[in-house]
Amino acid sequence: MDYLERNPDSPTDGNNAHTTPSDDIVEKTVTKAVLINRLNFVNFQDGEVFVNFKHRKYDRIITLKAIPQPCTGAYLVCRWRDAHNMENIMDAYRFHNLVITNGMKILSVEALPRGINGKGICLPLPESAIETNVRKLNRYACDDVTVQLIQNGISYSGNLVDFNAISLKLILHAKPTQTFQWINPKTKVNIIIQNGQGPLYSGECRITRQTIEGDSGNFILEPLHQVIQRYKPKEYRSRRFKLTPSPDMVFSHPFTHKKMTLKVIDLAGSGFSVEDDRRNPVLIAGMIIPELELTFASSFKIKAKAQVVYRKTLLSEGTKSEDIQCGLAFLDINFDDHLKLLALLHQVENRHAYVCNQVDMDDLWRFFFETGFIYPKKYAFLQSEKEKVKAVYQKLYTQNPSIARHFIYQENGIIRGHMSMLRFYDKTWLIHHHAARSNSLLRAGLVVLDQIGQFTFESHRLHSSHMDYLMCYFRPENQFPQHVFGGATNHINDPSGCSLDLFTYSHYRKSPDHQKKLPAPWKLGKTEPEDLLELECFYKENSGGLMIRGLDLTPTNGDRHELSEAYHTAGLKRERRLFSLKHKNRLRAVIIANIADVALNMSDLTSCIKMIVVDQEDLSKEILQSAVAQLAELYPQSRVPLLLYPAQYADAQSIPYEKKYYLWLLNTDFSDHYFQFIEELNKLRSSQG
């Protein structure tokens, strides 16, 4: 028989709530109509009620689960969930009452049964019933949630029965070689809660109560921490905003699988906080929510995976009531959804700051020419392919592919500042196209620079962003990037956090007269993993910066084809091939052939040959030219850009070049140091008006 034994002075606990008597119990009378509607709702939900029987001689109550049938008014018929051993129960017990639970409300029906048998019970419905509202935290029954309890190296498995925000009820099972005597109730335990979706919670708890019955044990645990440190501490934190109207967080609770909605208090690109019901709390610090939706006035939705990182009690202003605020950090979010969120927040902070907005292409091109970003020599390089260039930028600025982002400062419809970025290596984004009108250079230029910094800070922890590093190229004589990126490098003063490496830049002109065949024993072939290891050793000794990791030149890197597929999906081209130049099987240089759409980067640094000279011995200008001549055949254009590192090699071999470029790389884990420097620049801007 499916029944529970109870003390007669304790209210019945139902399937979804457990309560105990206290001074906070409030009773009220409800009408028959309310009672009938409540019973029919239970039937509609395929729910159950609880029928209490009291022992005829002793103060003992047992509770049977019953399924109410549709009710029209005079009588209520309920069928037993399990009718086993009913005759013995009727001999020793008599009907006491029927209870309907609804969260923290208990509706008690007192009546004289019309009939009871092995199938069910029939009751005449009274004109009123008593509803008890217990002002105590609700407890929620869990659905198919497993738990592992660990203490001092010993592990027990079981299930999470029910929970609220401050306590968890477990049923654990001891294996044949185990005993619950091994558990010390005065010592903290660690638990791991999970379901078919994976881990949902882990943390330290203390045991507040336990009941052992053979090889099973019931445990009530209290989580010890209301705050967890999901990420390492940062001095600079996400900017949080209160929106009107405030969005809602809608989710299926991972413990109960029931849909729930909580109101968002404030919101940032890295997370948000919500108001949890102080009487029906559902969030525990440390709990992972595999999927949630942020809904904005039913206009658009953002899906994410998040973790509750804190839970705190706040006193409401002007009242003595307490509010519960819970903070959640994004663990992952679709990159395009995250873009929508950040675009909204950037607009909240500065109405002139836009992220990936729809751009009038004529206005953008006019901006590039009027600011001198496309100067005469650059245009001379682009003009023969101008229709292809226009087509590429139409895709980048109107279709918002996942591999590209742009930031614009715009006043009265006029573009004042611009900056963009491309995901050009597996975990690295290339910052480029930074320009501003001369009369707003400091203001607009720094605003879009700040936007990219904020975008990076909010995004780099998300797996979907693939943003471990930022990179850019700039010329040493260009004062603004030298001041910003060179200044940041000096401020951080740690090559593992931020580094500069100097390349020479030139164009190789294809010519049938050039010798493309390398003389023996020189060979140009596919780069092997051991070549990359040697390259890494060379670079560590020569620079110690981030170039090897940032340019995806480590031998242990994963799938290098995924990024090219992302470009292909966007209707764009991006390929990368690695070659090794060797003399007598000894590595002399590693060559990267990046092949991309024309002018994807205006200086064509995304479609060029990049040569890193590892060993200068015997590597003459003529040998280098022969190797480049072979690789130039991979490119359709007649003039192929060539980047050569280290720059000292070109000077030593009298190899002509047009200009020099710094390659700047930032490890996004060093964002605190970067923001310290940018804040100083912003203070300078403010002081200069």
Rosetta blueprint (number, residue, H / E / L):
1 M L
2 D L
3 Y E
4 L E
5 E E
6 R E
7 N L
8 P L
9 D L
10 S L
11 P L
12 T L
13 D L
14 G L
15 N L
16 N L
17 A L
18 H L
19 T L
20 T L
21 P L
22 S L
23 D L
24 D L
25 I E
26 V E
27 E E
28 K E
29 T E
30 V E
31 T E
32 K H
33 A H
34 V H
35 L H
36 I H
37 N H
38 R H
39 L H
40 N H
41 F H
42 V H
43 N H
44 F H
45 Q L
46 D L
47 G L
48 E L
49 V E
50 F E
51 V E
52 N E
53 F E
54 K E
55 H E
56 R L
57 K L
58 Y L
59 D L
60 R L
61 I E
62 I E
63 T E
64 L E
65 K E
66 A E
67 I E
68 P E
69 Q L
70 P L
71 C L
72 T L
73 G L
74 A L
75 Y E
76 L E
77 V E
78 C E
79 R E
80 W E
81 R L
82 D L
83 A L
84 H L
85 N L
86 M H
87 E H
88 N H
89 I H
90 M H
91 D H
92 A H
93 Y E
94 R E
95 F E
96 H E
97 N E
98 L E
99 V E
100 I E
101 T E
102 N E
103 G L
104 M L
105 K E
106 I E
107 L E
108 S E
109 V E
110 E L
111 A L
112 L L
113 P L
114 R L
115 G E
116 I E
117 N L
118 G L
119 K L
120 G E
121 I E
122 C E
123 L E
124 P E
125 L L
126 P L
127 E L
128 S E
129 A E
130 I E
131 E E
132 T E
133 N E
134 V E
135 R L
136 K L
137 L L
138 N L
139 R L
140 Y E
141 A E
142 C L
143 D L
144 D L
145 V L
146 T E
147 V E
148 Q E
149 L E
150 I E
151 Q E
152 N L
153 G L
154 I E
155 S E
156 Y E
157 S E
158 G E
159 N E
160 L E
161 V E
162 D E
163 F E
164 N E
165 A L
166 I L
167 S E
168 L E
169 K E
170 L E
171 I E
172 L E
173 H E
174 A L
175 K L
176 P L
177 T L
178 Q L
179 T L
180 F H
181 Q H
182 W H
183 I L
184 N L
185 P L
186 K L
187 T L
188 K L
189 V E
190 N E
191 I E
192 I E
193 I E
194 Q E
195 N E
196 G L
197 Q L
198 G E
199 P E
200 L E
201 Y E
202 S E
203 G E
204 E E
205 C E
206 R E
207 I E
208 T E
209 R E
210 Q E
211 T E
212 I E
213 E E
214 G L
215 D L
216 S E
217 G E
218 N E
219 F E
220 I E
221 L E
222 E E
223 P E
224 L L
225 H L
226 Q L
227 V E
228 I L
229 Q L
230 R L
231 Y L
232 K L
233 P L
234 K L
235 E L
236 Y L
237 R L
238 S L
239 R L
240 R L
241 F E
242 K L
243 L L
244 T L
245 P L
246 S L
247 P L
248 D E
249 M E
250 V E
251 F E
252 S E
253 H L
254 P L
255 F L
256 T L
257 H L
258 K L
259 K E
260 M E
261 T E
262 L E
263 K E
264 V E
265 I E
266 D E
267 L E
268 A L
269 G L
270 S L
271 G E
272 F E
273 S E
274 V E
275 E E
276 D E
277 D L
278 R L
279 R L
280 N L
281 P L
282 V L
283 L L
284 I L
285 A L
286 G L
287 M L
288 I E
289 I E
290 P E
291 E E
292 L E
293 E E
294 L E
295 T E
296 F E
297 A L
298 S L
299 S L
300 F E
301 K E
302 I E
303 K E
304 A E
305 K E
306 A E
307 Q E
308 V E
309 V E
310 Y E
311 R E
312 K E
313 T E
314 L E
315 L E
316 S L
317 E L
318 G L
319 T L
320 K L
321 S L
322 E E
323 D E
324 I E
325 Q E
326 C E
327 G E
328 L E
329 A E
330 F E
331 L E
332 D E
333 I E
334 N L
335 F H
336 D H
337 D H
338 H H
339 L H
340 K H
341 L H
342 L H
343 A H
344 L H
345 L H
346 H H
347 Q H
348 V H
349 E H
350 N L
351 R L
352 H L
353 A E
354 Y E
355 V E
356 C L
357 N L
358 Q L
359 V L
360 D L
361 M H
362 D H
363 D H
364 L H
365 W H
366 R H
367 F H
368 F H
369 F H
370 E H
371 T L
372 G L
373 F L
374 I L
375 Y L
376 P H
377 K H
378 K H
379 Y H
380 A H
381 F H
382 L H
383 Q H
384 S H
385 E H
386 K H
387 E H
388 K H
389 V H
390 K H
391 A H
392 V H
393 Y H
394 Q H
395 K H
396 L H
397 Y H
398 T H
399 Q L
400 N L
401 P L
402 S L
403 I L
404 A E
405 R E
406 H E
407 F E
408 I E
409 Y E
410 Q E
411 E E
412 N L
413 G L
414 I E
415 I E
416 R E
417 G E
418 H E
419 M E
420 S E
421 M E
422 L E
423 R E
424 F E
425 Y E
426 D L
427 K L
428 T E
429 W E
430 L E
431 I E
432 H E
433 H E
434 H E
435 A E
436 A E
437 R L
438 S H
439 N H
440 S H
441 L H
442 L H
443 R H
444 A H
445 G H
446 L H
447 V H
448 V H
449 L H
450 D H
451 Q H
452 I H
453 G H
454 Q H
455 F H
456 T H
457 F H
458 E H
459 S H
460 H L
461 R L
462 L L
463 H H
464 S H
465 S H
466 H L
467 M L
468 D L
469 Y E
470 L E
471 M E
472 C E
473 Y E
474 F E
475 R L
476 P L
477 E L
478 N L
479 Q H
480 F H
481 P H
482 Q H
483 H H
484 V H
485 F H
486 G H
487 G H
488 A H
489 T H
490 N H
491 H H
492 I H
493 N L
494 D L
495 P L
496 S L
497 G L
498 C E
499 S E
500 L E
501 D E
502 L E
503 F E
504 T E
505 Y E
506 S E
507 H E
508 Y E
509 R E
510 K L
511 S L
512 P L
513 D L
514 H L
515 Q L
516 K L
517 K L
518 L L
519 P L
520 A L
521 P L
522 W E
523 K E
524 L E
525 G E
526 K E
527 T L
528 E L
529 P H
530 E H
531 D H
532 L H
533 L H
534 E H
535 L H
536 E H
537 C H
538 F H
539 Y H
540 K H
541 E H
542 N H
543 S L
544 G L
545 G L
546 L L
547 M H
548 I H
549 R H
550 G H
551 L L
552 D L
553 L L
554 T L
555 P L
556 T L
557 N L
558 G L
559 D L
560 R L
561 H H
562 E H
563 L H
564 S H
565 E H
566 A H
567 Y H
568 H H
569 T H
570 A L
571 G L
572 L L
573 K L
574 R E
575 E E
576 R E
577 R E
578 L E
579 F E
580 S E
581 L E
582 K E
583 H E
584 K L
585 N L
586 R E
587 L E
588 R E
589 A E
590 V E
591 I E
592 I E
593 A E
594 N E
595 I E
596 A E
597 D L
598 V L
599 A L
600 L L
601 N L
602 M L
603 S L
604 D L
605 L L
606 T L
607 S L
608 C L
609 I E
610 K E
611 M E
612 I E
613 V E
614 V L
615 D L
616 Q L
617 E L
618 D L
619 L L
620 S L
621 K H
622 E H
623 I H
624 L H
625 Q H
626 S H
627 A H
628 V H
629 A H
630 Q H
631 L H
632 A H
633 E L
634 L L
635 Y L
636 P L
637 Q L
638 S L
639 R E
640 V E
641 P E
642 L E
643 L E
644 L E
645 Y E
646 P L
647 A H
648 Q H
649 Y H
650 A H
651 D H
652 A H
653 Q L
654 S L
655 I L
656 P L
657 Y L
658 E L
659 K E
660 K E
661 Y E
662 Y E
663 L E
664 W E
665 L E
666 L E
667 N E
668 T H
669 D H
670 F H
671 S H
672 D H
673 H H
674 Y H
675 F H
676 Q H
677 F H
678 I H
679 E H
680 E H
681 L H
682 N H
683 K H
684 L H
685 R H
686 S H
687 S H
688 Q L
689 G L
